[in-house]
């Protein structure tokens, strides 16, 4: 079937390379996953016809696939994954948002990590800074040509406005990704552009005028193509070799993170957001001494055991799962400070008699109690869940 698809879309520039990469990809062989990988691999290629052809072929040939490969993806499932916005703004949904509305959303959901003016807190890269009005005229940020600034900001490097819109839409805010409405995404994007002096304070960004604003980005002409990520025939940025046949069966590890540093920032497996399938390594356990090639079932069992099985029992296990569900563990370790204090330190500070006040603090958010990094409001979390987490923290039994 793959050869037939390749023949059908051979006239689309770049598609065969993407298809070969997709075919080589080791992924779960389910029909839904099959269509999803095809859609996401080809969505950014400038050939919608190839995307439609490939999707239709996979769906049409689903009946000929083995019965244990799942089921055919529904149109609604495909639409749910197909949310990318291309550099030419194809895929951008209709909507609009003003700078003033964006400031309101920013203060409620973004400021705790990225600062009131995009300067960001001590953990994150600044979004705004070191661009000049002259850069918007030339399309290249002068500060990128030397070492005159202490840190490169996001706006200095941004060459495609669609990238900013798309990232906010799919990944922000940190504790609740994909929770912003389409109009809120437009508004937050407009607010960032205003902070960078690209649009005025009374500006309203929409799908109708976003292409015009692209022409004002300070680094819109800073995108380079002279590297192998753009053209596979160019010299790659990183030199190396790969094995196709007669490969070594064992890999020798010549360097590793010292044991004392392995868990320095808390257990990585507890810090992932619930969006996506990738999970961090359990850094409370010793590092493996060798790389083991495991079967799919073994890998699945390892992932389940390291990410789902709690370290505590009974009601404490349910409370920890609740904290993981609402992404509390992205900023708080059980016994280790990450962005915020550890759960254990919170329990010691507040004690069993203050679960109610602790629940109020969780819901409202705040700053200054544990340092300079503020905690955003958790008003989107159900009150019953907040109360359960607060009682668990106040009890101090982890």
HUGI-V176828 format. One record per residue. N is the residue number from 1. RES is the residue in one letter. SS is DSSP state (~ for helix, > for strand, _ for the rest). PHI is phi as a letter, one per 40 degrees, with the letter a starting at -180 (none if undefined). PSI is psi in whole degrees, -180 to 180 (NA if undefined). Layout:
N_RES_SS_PHI_PSI / N_RES_SS_PHI_PSI
This chain:
1_X___none_-36 / 2_X_~_c_-38 / 3_X_~_c_-39 / 4_X_~_c_-43 / 5_X_~_c_-43 / 6_X_~_d_-41 / 7_X_~_c_-36 / 8_X_~_c_-32 / 9_X___b_22 / 10_X___c_-25 / 11_X___c_-4 / 12_X___c_119 / 13_X___c_128 / 14_X___g_-14 / 15_X_~_c_-37 / 16_X_~_c_-40 / 17_X_~_c_-41 / 18_X_~_c_-38 / 19_X_~_c_-41 / 20_X_~_c_-41 / 21_X_~_c_-40 / 22_X_~_c_-43 / 23_X_~_c_-34 / 24_X_~_c_-16 / 25_X___c_132 / 26_X___c_105 / 27_X___a_169 / 28_X___c_130 / 29_X___c_69 / 30_X___b_148 / 31_X_~_c_-40 / 32_X_~_c_-43 / 33_X_~_c_-35 / 34_X_~_d_-49 / 35_X_~_c_-40 / 36_X_~_c_-47 / 37_X_~_c_-41 / 38_X_~_c_-44 / 39_X_~_c_-48 / 40_X_~_c_-31 / 41_X_~_c_-34 / 42_X_~_b_-7 / 43_X___c_-31 / 44_X___c_-1 / 45_X___c_140 / 46_X___c_60 / 47_X___a_82 / 48_X_~_c_-28 / 49_X_~_c_-41 / 50_X_~_c_-40 / 51_X_~_c_-47 / 52_X_~_c_-42 / 53_X_~_c_-49 / 54_X_~_c_-45 / 55_X_~_d_-44 / 56_X_~_c_-38 / 57_X_~_c_-45 / 58_X_~_c_-44 / 59_X_~_c_-44 / 60_X_~_c_-33 / 61_X___c_7 / 62_X_~_d_-34 / 63_X_~_c_-26 / 64_X_~_c_-8 / 65_X___c_158 / 66_X___d_148 / 67_X___c_-15 / 68_X___c_15 / 69_X___c_23 / 70_X___g_-138 / 71_X___a_170 / 72_X___c_135 / 73_X___c_139 / 74_X___c_158 / 75_X_~_d_-37 / 76_X_~_c_-38 / 77_X_~_c_-38 / 78_X_~_c_-43 / 79_X_~_c_-36 / 80_X_~_c_-33 / 81_X_~_c_-28 / 82_X___c_69 / 83_X___b_7 / 84_X___c_150 / 85_X___b_120 / 86_X___c_165 / 87_X___d_-27 / 88_X___c_10 / 89_X___g_14 / 90_X___c_135 / 91_X___g_-6 / 92_X___c_125 / 93_X___c_156 / 94_X___c_143 / 95_X___i_178 / 96_X_>_a_160 / 97_X_>_a_139 / 98_X_>_c_162 / 99_X_~_c_-42 / 100_X_~_c_-42 / 101_X_~_c_-39 / 102_X_~_c_-36 / 103_X_~_c_-40 / 104_X_~_c_-46 / 105_X_~_c_-41 / 106_X_~_d_-49 / 107_X_~_c_-31 / 108_X_~_c_-34 / 109_X_~_b_-11 / 110_X___b_-31 / 111_X_~_c_-32 / 112_X_~_c_-30 / 113_X_~_b_-37 / 114_X_~_b_5 / 115_X___g_162 / 116_X___c_-29 / 117_X___b_25 / 118_X___g_12 / 119_X___c_-17 / 120_X___g_160 / 121_X___c_-168 / 122_X___c_-11 / 123_X___b_-21 / 124_X___b_153 / 125_X___c_136 / 126_X___d_144 / 127_X___c_-40 / 128_X___b_146 / 129_X___h_152 / 130_X___g_25 / 131_X___b_150 / 132_X___b_159 / 133_X_~_d_-34 / 134_X_~_c_-30 / 135_X_~_c_-37 / 136_X_~_c_-26 / 137_X_~_c_-41 / 138_X_~_c_-24 / 139_X___g_9 / 140_X___b_135 / 141_X___c_118 / 142_X_~_c_-34 / 143_X_~_c_-18 / 144_X_~_c_-12 / 145_X_~_c_-9 / 146_X___a_-165 / 147_X___b_45 / 148_X___c_-10 / 149_X___b_148 / 150_X___c_-28 / 151_X___a_137 / 152_X___c_129 / 153_X___c_167 / 154_X_~_c_-42 / 155_X_~_c_-27 / 156_X_~_c_-36 / 157_X_~_c_-15 / 158_X___c_120 / 159_X___b_-18 / 160_X___b_119 / 161_X_~_c_-29 / 162_X_~_c_-31 / 163_X_~_c_-45 / 164_X_~_c_-48 / 165_X_~_c_-46 / 166_X_~_c_-41 / 167_X_~_c_-44 / 168_X_~_d_-42 / 169_X_~_c_-42 / 170_X_~_c_-19 / 171_X_~_b_-7 / 172_X___b_155 / 173_X___c_167 / 174_X___d_-42 / 175_X___c_-4 / 176_X___a_64 / 177_X___c_147 / 178_X___g_16 / 179_X___c_-12 / 180_X___c_143 / 181_X___c_164 / 182_X_~_d_-44 / 183_X_~_c_-35 / 184_X_~_c_-37 / 185_X_~_c_-44 / 186_X_~_d_-42 / 187_X_~_c_-45 / 188_X_~_c_-40 / 189_X_~_c_-42 / 190_X_~_c_-40 / 191_X_~_c_-42 / 192_X_~_c_-43 / 193_X_~_c_-35 / 194_X_~_c_-41 / 195_X_~_d_-31 / 196_X___c_10 / 197_X___f_34 / 198_X___c_-34 / 199_X___b_155 / 200_X___c_169 / 201_X___c_-24 / 202_X___c_16 / 203_X___c_147 / 204_X_>_b_116 / 205_X_>_c_139 / 206_X_>_a_174 / 207_X___c_-17 / 208_X___c_-29 / 209_X___b_2 / 210_X_~_c_-32 / 211_X_~_c_-32 / 212_X_~_c_-35 / 213_X_~_c_-30 / 214_X_~_d_-35 / 215_X___c_-6 / 216_X___b_-3 / 217_X___c_135 / 218_X___c_-33 / 219_X___b_32 / 220_X___c_-24 / 221_X___b_13 / 222_X___c_-3 / 223_X___c_131 / 224_X___b_153 / 225_X___b_1 / 226_X___c_60 / 227_X___a_165 / 228_X___c_-17 / 229_X___c_-22 / 230_X___c_-43 / 231_X___b_116 / 232_X___c_-18 / 233_X___c_-13 / 234_X___c_164 / 235_X___c_128 / 236_X___c_156 / 237_X___c_-34 / 238_X___b_128 / 239_X___c_141 / 240_X___a_178 / 241_X___b_156 / 242_X___b_158 / 243_X___b_135 / 244_X___b_-42 / 245_X___b_155 / 246_X___f_47 / 247_X___c_155 / 248_X___c_140 / 249_X___c_-19 / 250_X___b_145 / 251_X___b_129 / 252_X___c_125 / 253_X___c_120 / 254_X___c_-10 / 255_X___a_151 / 256_X___a_163 / 257_X___c_133 / 258_X___d_148 / 259_X_~_d_-38 / 260_X_~_c_-20 / 261_X_~_b_-9 / 262_X_~_c_-38 / 263_X___b_26 / 264_X___c_-30 / 265_X___b_25 / 266_X___g_168 / 267_X___c_115 / 268_X_~_c_-32 / 269_X_~_c_-20 / 270_X_~_c_-4 / 271_X___b_2 / 272_X___c_145 / 273_X___c_162 / 274_X___c_-8 / 275_X___c_127 / 276_X___g_166 / 277_X___c_-9 / 278_X___c_135 / 279_X___b_145 / 280_X___c_166 / 281_X___c_150 / 282_X___c_98 / 283_X___c_2 / 284_X___c_-11 / 285_X___b_154 / 286_X___c_150 / 287_X___c_146 / 288_X___c_148 / 289_X___c_-11 / 290_X___a_156 / 291_X___c_123 / 292_X___b_128 / 293_X___c_110 / 294_X___b_164 / 295_X___c_167 / 296_X_~_c_-39 / 297_X_~_c_-39 / 298_X_~_c_-42 / 299_X_~_c_-44 / 300_X_~_c_-43 / 301_X_~_c_-39 / 302_X_~_c_-45 / 303_X_~_c_-45 / 304_X_~_c_-45 / 305_X_~_c_-32 / 306_X_~_c_-19 / 307_X_~_b_-26 / 308_X___b_-39 / 309_X___c_119 / 310_X___c_161 / 311_X___c_-2 / 312_X___b_174 / 313_X___b_167 / 314_X___g_-141 / 315_X_~_c_-28 / 316_X_~_c_-37 / 317_X_~_c_-42 / 318_X_~_c_-38 / 319_X_~_c_-41 / 320_X_~_c_-41 / 321_X_~_c_-37 / 322_X_~_c_-41 / 323_X_~_c_-38 / 324_X_~_c_-39 / 325_X_~_d_-41 / 326_X___c_18 / 327_X___g_24 / 328_X_~_c_-34 / 329_X_~_c_-4 / 330_X_~_c_-26 / 331_X___b_-16 / 332_X_>_b_125 / 333_X___c_163 / 334_X___c_-47 / 335_X___b_7 / 336_X___b_138 / 337_X_>_c_135 / 338_X___b_-102 / 339_X___c_-35 / 340_X___b_179 / 341_X___c_160 / 342_X___c_158 / 343_X_~_d_-38 / 344_X_~_c_-42 / 345_X_~_c_-37 / 346_X_~_c_-43 / 347_X_~_c_-41 / 348_X_~_c_-36 / 349_X_~_c_-40 / 350_X_~_c_-31 / 351_X___g_173 / 352_X_~_c_-19 / 353_X_~_c_1 / 354_X_~_b_31 / 355_X_~_c_-36 / 356_X_~_c_-47 / 357_X_~_c_-34 / 358_X_~_c_-39 / 359_X_~_c_-40 / 360_X_~_c_-39 / 361_X_~_c_-40 / 362_X_~_c_-44 / 363_X_~_c_-41 / 364_X_~_c_-27 / 365_X___g_-178 / 366_X_>_i_-176 / 367_X___a_163 / 368_X___g_-21 / 369_X___c_-39 / 370_X___b_13 / 371_X___h_-165 / 372_X___c_-17 / 373_X___c_116 / 374_X___c_157 / 375_X_>_b_127 / 376_X___c_157 / 377_X___c_141 / 378_X___b_35 / 379_X___c_-19 / 380_X___c_-14 / 381_X___c_135 / 382_X___d_142 / 383_X_~_d_-38 / 384_X_~_c_-38 / 385_X_~_c_-41 / 386_X_~_c_-43 / 387_X_~_c_-43 / 388_X_~_c_-42 / 389_X_~_c_-42 / 390_X_~_c_-42 / 391_X_~_c_-38 / 392_X_~_c_-44 / 393_X_~_c_-43 / 394_X_~_c_-32 / 395_X_~_c_-27 / 396_X___g_24 / 397_X___b_97 / 398_X___b_NA
